Amino acid sequence: MRTPTRDWKSTWILNGFALVAMLLPAAAFAEGNGPSAETAAVQTPPVAEAWLVSTRCAPLTCPEGVEPARFSFRVARGECFQWQSSDSEAFFAGLDGSCPVVVFIHGNRTDSCQAIREGWPAYRRLLAEAEGRPFRFVIWSWPAEHIRGGPRNDALVKARRSDTQSFYLASWLERLPQDTPVGLIGYSFGARVIGGALHLAEGGSLVGRVSEGARGEEGRRPFRVMLVAGALDCEWLLPGSRNGLAGQAVERMFITRNCCDPVLRLYPRMRRCDSSSALGFAGPASSGRLRESGLDFEIAPVECQVGRDHSWHTYLRSNAVRSRLAWYAFLDDAI
């Protein structure tokens, strides 16, 4: 049976109407009823980024001249847990006063995978509180894997390595633009790394050496610092002490205190000839003298919230740390 032939004029008209209907939305979008592709690109806020900066392949003892380009760099954007290889040039490119840099430094007995697992929850929390504001979160991964020889030997070795990390961190921070807001979060031995780095940044010496990255007369904006379960001597922040210049680099410092922490309780045994308590166990020594020196700090007792635990995740879940994280990360200026 032969099918009837459609009138060619009717077919042409119908196809013409369909073509116009398809083109009208695109034309209206281009003529101003919606943002152009160029405008949309400008209006889209920069995404938050998580960076993994690893010094695990760098020398364990500080070499003459520290070159941050030798560190390993990886990046993950947004909420995706997908790391991509990168380099130092990509990290430092585009940084300015509108993009805070938040550095998390883990503690002892932490391998490269654990470093990510510890840093990621803090990044996700800041991502939720940022409300679209850009920031770069850095997980500073350093060689803190468990080593043989007993707990005391392990702690002594990591203490020496943390001094080297202080040099690495000070030199790395020196490369940041001076107007870039910087927040530093140190857990356990990570707090020791930060104390040494800030002391070096102000021209101080550590283990008989000074840092090439010491700031000049026109220093960058002061740092905001969180020292959580700090494994450094409680008097080291005092003027004239081992990290006595660190306070000059700090806008405000947050210090947890937990006299129930079972690991920090054993801190004095690390050096048998010294009975100094850990900062995270007893809080800073001579708080009045420390305030007179100009250091603005707050002490957060967390015994009731953390108890007999030395886990970063437990400290992070405590209300004292969780509620202050955004401010010290330069995401919320309301004190």
C-alpha positions, 0 to 999 in steps of 0.5 A: 500500500502506498503511503500518502506524500506530505506536502513539501511546503507544510514540511518546510514550514514546520521544520522552520518553526522547530528551528526557530524554537531551538535557537530562540533560547540561545539567542536570548541568553547571548543577548543579555537575558543570562550571563555570557560564558566569560561573565559566568567564568568571572562570577564563579568563585574559586574552589577550595583546594586541599594540598598535600605537601610532603617532605618525606623524601627530603633530607632528615637532617637540615641541609645547607640551603632549603629549597621548597621546590624539592618537596612533593606536591599534590592537590585535590579540589572541592570535596573530591578525594582525588589527588593529582600530582602538582608542583610548587609553582602551581601552588604559589601561583595566584595566591593573594590576600583574598585566599587564606592558606591553612596548614595542618601538621600531624604528630608522631607515628603517622605515615603518609596515608594516615597524614591524609586521613587526619587532615581531611576531616579538618579540611571538610569542616572548613569547607562546610564553614567557608560558605563559598569563600576560597582557601587552600588547606595544606596537609604537611606530611613529614617522616613520622612513621613509627620506628623500632627501638622503643617509645623513648627512642622513637620520640627522641628521633622524631623530636630531632626530625621536627627541628628539621621540619621547622627549617623546612616550614619556615623556608616554605612560608617565606615564599608565600605573598606577604598579604596572604593570611596564614593559619597554622594548626599543629598537633602533638609534634606538629605543634613543636614544628610550628613553634620552631618555624615561627621562632626562625621566621623572626630571626631566631636560631634553632639547634645552633642555626638560623633560617635563610627564610627569616623575615625582614623588616617588612614582615607578612601579616601575623599568623594565627596558630592552633597548638593542639596537644602540643608536644613541646616544653611548656616554657619554650614560648617564653622570651629568651627560651627555645622558641621565645621569638615565636610570639612576635609572629603571632596575631593570636594563639590557641593552646589546648591543655589536657592533664589527662592525656596519657601520652603527654603525661610521659613527655618528661621521660623523653629526656631523662635529665629534664622534667619539663612538662609538655605544653599540651599537658600543663599549658604555658608556663608563666602565663602572666609573663607570656602575656606581658611579652605581647603574645595574645593567646587563649588556653582551652582546657579540654580534659572533660571533652577529650579525657584520657586520649591522645588522638587527633580525631578526638581533639578535633571533635571536641567543642573547644577545637571545633568551635574555634577552627574557622576563626584561626583558619581566617574564615571567620573574623568574629571572635 
